[in-house]
Amino acid sequence: MRYSKVIVALVIILNALFTMAVLYIFLRIGNEPTALISAWFAFTTGELWMLAGIRKKKIEGENHENYRNKPSI
């Protein structure tokens, strides 16, 4: 659980740094790296999506185990 929070925070920080770097490049050169921007945000979105899927499966597995371990009345 803690590991995923670190990854999410890291992705947010890296996205902010990347955005600032791209704005700086655009200011200096006057041209934006469209393909790089698309690839970067596709990569970070995919990483977060996969992390969410792992967490969802883990939570579903815990709920299933709790349901199986309940005594029947």
C-alpha atoms as an extended CHARMM CRD file, in Angstrom:
* protein
*
        73  EXT
         1         1  MET       CA              0.0000000000        0.0000000000        0.0000000000  PROA      1               0.0000000000
         2         2  ARG       CA              2.7610000000        2.4330000000        0.9240000000  PROA      2               0.0000000000
         3         3  TYR       CA              4.7650000000        1.5260000000       -2.1720000000  PROA      3               0.0000000000
         4         4  SER       CA              1.9010000000        2.4980000000       -4.4840000000  PROA      4               0.0000000000
         5         5  LYS       CA              1.5240000000        5.8740000000       -2.7730000000  PROA      5               0.0000000000
         6         6  VAL       CA              5.2160000000        6.5790000000       -3.3610000000  PROA      6               0.0000000000
         7         7  ILE       CA              4.8770000000        5.6440000000       -7.0390000000  PROA      7               0.0000000000
         8         8  VAL       CA              1.8330000000        7.8980000000       -7.5040000000  PROA      8               0.0000000000
         9         9  ALA       CA              3.5740000000       10.8280000000       -5.8020000000  PROA      9               0.0000000000
        10        10  LEU       CA              6.6890000000       10.2460000000       -7.9100000000  PROA      10              0.0000000000
        11        11  VAL       CA              4.6730000000       10.2080000000      -11.1390000000  PROA      11              0.0000000000
        12        12  ILE       CA              2.9510000000       13.4790000000      -10.1950000000  PROA      12              0.0000000000
        13        13  ILE       CA              6.2810000000       15.1390000000       -9.3820000000  PROA      13              0.0000000000
        14        14  LEU       CA              7.8920000000       13.8450000000      -12.5870000000  PROA      14              0.0000000000
        15        15  ASN       CA              4.9240000000       15.0470000000      -14.6670000000  PROA      15              0.0000000000
        16        16  ALA       CA              5.2110000000       18.5230000000      -13.1290000000  PROA      16              0.0000000000
        17        17  LEU       CA              8.9740000000       18.6190000000      -13.7970000000  PROA      17              0.0000000000
        18        18  PHE       CA              8.4620000000       17.3710000000      -17.3410000000  PROA      18              0.0000000000
        19        19  THR       CA              5.8380000000       20.0450000000      -17.9720000000  PROA      19              0.0000000000
        20        20  MET       CA              8.1460000000       22.7780000000      -16.6940000000  PROA      20              0.0000000000
        21        21  ALA       CA             10.9880000000       21.4710000000      -18.8710000000  PROA      21              0.0000000000
        22        22  VAL       CA              8.7690000000       21.4080000000      -21.9650000000  PROA      22              0.0000000000
        23        23  LEU       CA              7.5680000000       24.9550000000      -21.2850000000  PROA      23              0.0000000000
        24        24  TYR       CA             11.1840000000       26.0790000000      -20.9220000000  PROA      24              0.0000000000
        25        25  ILE       CA             12.1450000000       24.3950000000      -24.1880000000  PROA      25              0.0000000000
        26        26  PHE       CA              9.1720000000       25.9940000000      -25.9020000000  PROA      26              0.0000000000
        27        27  LEU       CA             10.1980000000       29.3970000000      -24.5550000000  PROA      27              0.0000000000
        28        28  ARG       CA             13.8070000000       28.9940000000      -25.7430000000  PROA      28              0.0000000000
        29        29  ILE       CA             13.2640000000       27.3000000000      -29.1100000000  PROA      29              0.0000000000
        30        30  GLY       CA              9.6760000000       28.1560000000      -30.0110000000  PROA      30              0.0000000000
        31        31  ASN       CA              8.8480000000       24.5790000000      -30.9670000000  PROA      31              0.0000000000
        32        32  GLU       CA              7.1110000000       21.9890000000      -28.8420000000  PROA      32              0.0000000000
        33        33  PRO       CA              8.1360000000       18.3100000000      -28.8780000000  PROA      33              0.0000000000
        34        34  THR       CA              4.6420000000       16.9390000000      -29.5840000000  PROA      34              0.0000000000
        35        35  ALA       CA              5.6690000000       13.2930000000      -29.9920000000  PROA      35              0.0000000000
        36        36  LEU       CA              7.7110000000       13.3600000000      -26.7860000000  PROA      36              0.0000000000
        37        37  ILE       CA              4.8400000000       14.9240000000      -24.8450000000  PROA      37              0.0000000000
        38        38  SER       CA              2.3960000000       12.2950000000      -26.1230000000  PROA      38              0.0000000000
        39        39  ALA       CA              4.7720000000        9.4390000000      -25.3490000000  PROA      39              0.0000000000
        40        40  TRP       CA              5.5750000000       10.7270000000      -21.8590000000  PROA      40              0.0000000000
        41        41  PHE       CA              1.9790000000       11.1680000000      -20.7510000000  PROA      41              0.0000000000
        42        42  ALA       CA              0.9420000000        7.8670000000      -22.3640000000  PROA      42              0.0000000000
        43        43  PHE       CA              3.7120000000        6.1320000000      -20.4050000000  PROA      43              0.0000000000
        44        44  THR       CA              2.8590000000        7.7180000000      -17.0470000000  PROA      44              0.0000000000
        45        45  THR       CA             -0.8750000000        7.1640000000      -17.5400000000  PROA      45              0.0000000000
        46        46  GLY       CA             -0.2350000000        3.5190000000      -18.4020000000  PROA      46              0.0000000000
        47        47  GLU       CA              1.9230000000        3.0490000000      -15.3170000000  PROA      47              0.0000000000
        48        48  LEU       CA             -0.7610000000        4.5010000000      -13.0560000000  PROA      48              0.0000000000
        49        49  TRP       CA             -3.4470000000        2.4170000000      -14.7880000000  PROA      49              0.0000000000
        50        50  MET       CA             -1.4540000000       -0.7830000000      -14.2180000000  PROA      50              0.0000000000
        51        51  LEU       CA             -0.8230000000        0.1300000000      -10.5880000000  PROA      51              0.0000000000
        52        52  ALA       CA             -4.5520000000        0.7150000000      -10.1050000000  PROA      52              0.0000000000
        53        53  GLY       CA             -5.2830000000       -2.6870000000      -11.6520000000  PROA      53              0.0000000000
        54        54  ILE       CA             -2.8490000000       -4.4270000000       -9.3070000000  PROA      54              0.0000000000
        55        55  ARG       CA             -4.3720000000       -2.6830000000       -6.3020000000  PROA      55              0.0000000000
        56        56  LYS       CA             -7.9140000000       -3.5470000000       -7.4390000000  PROA      56              0.0000000000
        57        57  LYS       CA             -7.0270000000       -7.2310000000       -7.8010000000  PROA      57              0.0000000000
        58        58  LYS       CA             -5.4060000000       -7.2230000000       -4.3620000000  PROA      58              0.0000000000
        59        59  ILE       CA             -8.4690000000       -5.6460000000       -2.7350000000  PROA      59              0.0000000000
        60        60  GLU       CA            -10.8170000000       -8.0460000000       -4.5360000000  PROA      60              0.0000000000
        61        61  GLY       CA             -8.6720000000      -10.9810000000       -3.3880000000  PROA      61              0.0000000000
        62        62  GLU       CA             -8.7870000000       -9.7940000000        0.2340000000  PROA      62              0.0000000000
        63        63  ASN       CA            -12.5560000000       -9.3590000000        0.0690000000  PROA      63              0.0000000000
        64        64  HSD       CA            -12.9310000000      -12.8350000000       -1.4090000000  PROA      64              0.0000000000
        65        65  GLU       CA            -10.7880000000      -14.3540000000        1.3450000000  PROA      65              0.0000000000
        66        66  ASN       CA            -12.7880000000      -12.5490000000        4.0500000000  PROA      66              0.0000000000
        67        67  TYR       CA            -16.0270000000      -13.8280000000        2.5130000000  PROA      67              0.0000000000
        68        68  ARG       CA            -14.7360000000      -17.4200000000        2.3820000000  PROA      68              0.0000000000
        69        69  ASN       CA            -13.5380000000      -17.3300000000        5.9970000000  PROA      69              0.0000000000
        70        70  LYS       CA            -16.8550000000      -16.1590000000        7.4670000000  PROA      70              0.0000000000
        71        71  PRO       CA            -18.6760000000      -18.8980000000        9.3370000000  PROA      71              0.0000000000
        72        72  SER       CA            -22.0240000000      -19.8540000000        7.8810000000  PROA      72              0.0000000000
        73        73  ILE       CA            -25.0600000000      -19.5780000000       10.1100000000  PROA      73              0.0000000000
